[in-house]
Amino acid sequence: MSRQDRAKQFLPFGALKGYPEALRREEKRTRPRAELPEDRQEELDRELRQLQAGEQITVVYYCRGEYRKMTGTAAKTDRESRILQVEETGIPFADLYFIQREGGDEPEEC
């Protein structure tokens, strides 16, 4: 057996053709957290103060490198630990981007 043929035995075997390329395409692309202007922070703070448990709301928040939009019932606002509870999800105040009460305006793009 020639040296070249022997070397081919030890080449990596790709059982799933195209799989590495598919994985690269599906890799999660993270986005940096947007820095909110002071007026937007004040608006969010005002919304949090007015929010009542049981209200139907839509929130846009930052989580694990992406912005997520969630609609649900506000369970509680814990000012001490600075967490907004929507359904079963606890969202830190620092991660909030937008809060919309039922019948409010749609959020701008993140």
C-alpha positions in Angstrom: 0.0 0.0 0.0 1.3 3.4 -0.9 2.1 6.0 1.7 -0.7 8.2 0.4 -3.3 5.4 0.6 -2.2 4.6 4.1 -2.5 8.3 5.2 -6.1 8.4 3.9 -7.1 5.8 6.6 -6.5 8.3 9.3 -8.4 11.3 7.8 -11.4 12.4 9.8 -14.6 10.7 8.8 -17.6 12.9 8.2 -20.6 10.5 8.5 -23.1 13.3 8.1 -22.2 15.2 5.0 -22.8 19.0 5.4 -23.5 18.7 9.1 -20.7 21.0 10.2 -21.8 23.7 7.7 -25.4 23.3 9.0 -24.3 23.8 12.5 -22.4 27.0 11.6 -25.5 28.4 10.0 -27.6 27.6 13.0 -25.1 29.1 15.5 -26.8 31.6 17.7 -25.7 35.2 17.0 -25.8 37.2 20.1 -26.6 40.9 20.3 -25.2 43.3 22.8 -27.6 44.8 25.2 -28.9 48.2 24.1 -28.0 51.1 26.3 -31.3 52.9 27.2 -31.4 56.7 27.2 -32.3 58.2 30.5 -35.8 59.3 29.4 -36.6 55.7 28.4 -35.3 54.4 31.8 -37.6 56.9 33.5 -40.6 55.8 31.3 -39.9 52.1 32.3 -39.7 53.1 36.0 -43.0 54.9 35.7 -44.7 51.9 34.0 -43.3 49.6 36.7 -44.7 51.8 39.5 -48.2 51.9 37.9 -48.3 48.2 37.1 -50.8 46.1 39.0 -50.7 42.4 39.6 -53.1 40.6 37.2 -52.7 43.1 34.3 -52.2 41.7 30.8 -48.9 43.1 29.5 -46.3 42.6 26.8 -42.6 43.0 27.7 -39.5 43.1 25.6 -36.4 42.1 27.6 -32.8 41.0 27.1 -32.0 37.4 27.9 -28.9 35.4 27.0 -27.7 37.5 24.1 -31.1 38.2 22.5 -34.2 40.3 22.9 -37.4 38.4 23.6 -41.0 39.5 23.5 -43.5 38.0 26.0 -47.2 38.6 26.5 -48.7 37.4 29.8 -50.2 38.3 33.1 -48.1 40.4 35.5 -47.9 38.3 38.6 -45.9 40.7 40.8 -43.3 43.5 40.9 -40.7 42.9 43.5 -39.0 46.3 44.0 -36.6 45.0 46.7 -35.0 42.3 44.4 -35.8 44.4 41.3 -37.6 41.6 39.4 -40.8 41.7 37.4 -42.7 38.4 37.5 -44.7 37.7 34.3 -46.5 34.4 34.4 -43.7 32.0 35.5 -40.8 34.1 34.2 -38.8 36.4 36.5 -37.3 39.4 34.6 -34.7 41.6 36.2 -35.5 45.3 35.9 -32.1 45.9 34.3 -33.0 43.6 31.4 -36.3 45.3 30.6 -36.4 47.2 27.3 -40.2 47.9 26.9 -43.4 47.3 28.8 -46.8 47.6 27.1 -50.1 47.4 29.0 -53.1 46.0 27.2 -54.1 48.5 24.5 -50.8 50.4 24.4 -48.5 51.3 21.6 -46.3 48.7 19.9 -42.5 48.7 20.9 -39.9 50.2 18.6 -37.2 47.9 17.2 -34.5 46.9 19.6 
